Amino acid sequence: MAWIMLFVAGVFEVVWAFAMKRSDGFTQVIPTLVMAVTMVASFVLLSLAMRSIPLGTAYTIWTGIGAVGAFVVGVAVLGEVLTPLRVLAAVLIVAGLVLMKLSSS
Protein backbone atom coordinates (compact mmCIF):
# COMPACT_ATOMS: atom_id res chain seq x y z
CA MET A 1 0.00 0.00 0.00
CA ALA A 2 2.90 2.38 0.73
CA TRP A 3 4.16 2.09 -2.85
CA ILE A 4 0.70 2.96 -4.19
CA MET A 5 0.55 6.00 -1.91
CA LEU A 6 4.00 7.02 -3.07
CA PHE A 7 3.01 6.71 -6.73
CA VAL A 8 -0.17 8.74 -6.20
CA ALA A 9 1.85 11.35 -4.29
CA GLY A 10 4.14 11.60 -7.32
CA VAL A 11 1.16 12.04 -9.64
CA PHE A 12 -0.18 14.79 -7.39
CA GLU A 13 3.23 16.43 -7.61
CA VAL A 14 2.87 16.56 -11.39
CA VAL A 15 -0.63 18.02 -11.04
CA TRP A 16 0.46 20.75 -8.65
CA ALA A 17 3.44 21.67 -10.81
CA PHE A 18 1.17 21.96 -13.86
CA ALA A 19 -1.41 23.95 -11.87
CA MET A 20 1.36 26.26 -10.64
CA LYS A 21 2.35 26.92 -14.25
CA ARG A 22 -1.29 27.60 -15.13
CA SER A 23 -1.75 29.89 -12.12
CA ASP A 24 0.25 32.60 -13.92
CA GLY A 25 2.14 33.63 -10.80
CA PHE A 26 -0.83 32.88 -8.52
CA THR A 27 -3.04 35.39 -10.36
CA GLN A 28 -5.52 32.72 -11.54
CA VAL A 29 -7.71 31.51 -8.67
CA ILE A 30 -8.75 28.01 -9.82
CA PRO A 31 -5.27 26.79 -10.81
CA THR A 32 -3.89 28.26 -7.58
CA LEU A 33 -6.48 26.35 -5.52
CA VAL A 34 -5.82 23.14 -7.47
CA MET A 35 -2.12 23.62 -6.83
CA ALA A 36 -2.61 24.14 -3.08
CA VAL A 37 -4.91 21.14 -2.63
CA THR A 38 -2.79 18.74 -4.67
CA MET A 39 0.40 19.97 -3.03
CA VAL A 40 -0.99 19.18 0.42
CA ALA A 41 -2.30 15.81 -0.79
CA SER A 42 1.08 14.99 -2.30
CA PHE A 43 2.95 15.79 0.91
CA VAL A 44 0.47 13.88 3.07
CA LEU A 45 0.71 10.77 0.91
CA LEU A 46 4.50 11.05 0.79
CA SER A 47 4.67 11.25 4.57
CA LEU A 48 2.37 8.23 4.94
CA ALA A 49 4.45 6.23 2.46
CA MET A 50 7.58 7.09 4.42
CA ARG A 51 6.24 5.16 7.38
CA SER A 52 7.45 1.99 5.68
CA ILE A 53 9.63 3.12 2.76
CA PRO A 54 13.09 4.50 3.59
CA LEU A 55 13.45 8.28 3.30
CA GLY A 56 16.04 8.24 0.53
CA THR A 57 14.04 5.80 -1.56
CA ALA A 58 10.67 7.49 -1.05
CA TYR A 59 11.93 11.00 -1.68
CA THR A 60 13.95 10.00 -4.73
CA ILE A 61 11.03 8.17 -6.32
CA TRP A 62 8.57 10.97 -5.46
CA THR A 63 10.74 13.65 -7.02
CA GLY A 64 11.56 11.41 -9.98
CA ILE A 65 7.90 10.80 -10.75
CA GLY A 66 7.35 14.54 -10.46
CA ALA A 67 10.29 15.42 -12.69
CA VAL A 68 9.54 12.94 -15.45
CA GLY A 69 5.80 13.56 -15.20
CA ALA A 70 6.26 17.32 -15.45
CA PHE A 71 8.55 16.79 -18.43
CA VAL A 72 5.92 14.66 -20.19
CA VAL A 73 3.11 17.13 -19.41
CA GLY A 74 5.30 20.00 -20.55
CA VAL A 75 5.92 18.35 -23.90
CA ALA A 76 2.45 16.83 -24.42
CA VAL A 77 0.25 19.64 -23.09
CA LEU A 78 2.32 22.81 -23.07
CA GLY A 79 4.19 22.23 -26.32
CA GLU A 80 7.65 22.37 -24.79
CA VAL A 81 10.58 21.30 -26.94
CA LEU A 82 11.35 17.59 -27.17
CA THR A 83 15.01 16.96 -27.91
CA PRO A 84 17.04 13.76 -27.83
CA LEU A 85 19.09 15.08 -24.92
CA ARG A 86 15.97 15.85 -22.85
CA VAL A 87 14.59 12.38 -23.61
CA LEU A 88 17.91 10.84 -22.55
CA ALA A 89 17.77 12.81 -19.29
CA ALA A 90 14.25 11.51 -18.60
CA VAL A 91 15.33 7.94 -19.41
CA LEU A 92 18.24 8.25 -16.99
CA ILE A 93 15.90 9.52 -14.27
CA VAL A 94 13.59 6.54 -14.82
CA ALA A 95 16.59 4.18 -14.73
CA GLY A 96 17.60 5.73 -11.42
CA LEU A 97 14.09 5.24 -10.06
CA VAL A 98 14.08 1.59 -11.06
CA LEU A 99 17.46 1.04 -9.42
CA MET A 100 16.30 2.82 -6.27
CA LYS A 101 13.19 0.60 -6.11
CA LEU A 102 15.22 -2.55 -6.71
CA SER A 103 17.65 -1.59 -3.96
CA SER A 104 14.87 -1.14 -1.37
CA SER A 105 13.96 -3.89 1.00
N, C-alpha and C positions, 0 to 999 in steps of 0.2 A: 504494500500500500504506500510506503514511503516513496518508492520510485515513481509511482503514479502522481503523487502529490508534487514531487520535484518536477516532473515533466509539465504538469499543468501550471506550476509556478513559472516555469520558463516560457510557456505560451503566454501567460499573463504579462510577462516582461516584454514580450514582443508587442502585445496590444498596447501597453502603456507607452512604449517608445513611439509607436505609430501615432497614438492619440496626442502625445506631446508635440510631435511634428505638426499635426493638424491643428493644434491649439493656437498656432501662430503667436508664440510668445505669451501664452495664457490669456489671449484676448478673445478667444472663442470659448463660450461657456460649456457647451456640450462636450467637445473633445477634452477640455480641462477636467470636467467631472469624470469622464470615462478614464482618463489618465489616473486621477486620484484614487478611484475605486479599484482599478486593476492593479495599481501599484501596491496598495495595502493588501489586496488579496494575494499578490505574488509574494510579498514578504511574509505574510502569515503562513502560506503553504510551504515556503522555503524553511521557515523556522520549525514547522511541524515535521518536515522531512528530515531535518537535522537531528531529530531525536534519535534516529537509528542509522543515519548515513553520516559518515565522517565529514567534518567541516570542509576540508580541502576538496573532497570529492563532490559534495553537494554544491558548494559554491562554484566550483569549476564548471560543472555540468549546467547549472542554472545560468551562469553568464554565457556559456557557450551556446546554449539554446537561444538565449536572447540575441547574441551577436549574429549567429547564422540566420535566425529567423528574421531579424531586422534587415539583414542583407537581402534576403529573399523578398521580403515585402517591399523594400526600397526599389529593387529591380522590377518586380512584377506589378506593383501598384503605383509607385511614384515615378517610374520611368528612369531610374538611376542607371548609370552606365554599367554594362556587364563586360568585363575584360577578362582575358585568360588569367591574369595575375590575381584579380579579385576572386575568381572561381578557385584558383589554387589555394588562396588564403582560407577560403571557406572549407575546402576539402581538408586542409591541415587542421583546422579547428575541430571538425567532425572526427578526424582520426585521433586527435587528442582526447576528445570526449569518450570515444570507444575505449581507448587505452585506460583512461581514468576509471571507467565502469568496470573493465576487466580486472583492474588492480584492486578493486574494493572487495572487502569480504562480505 
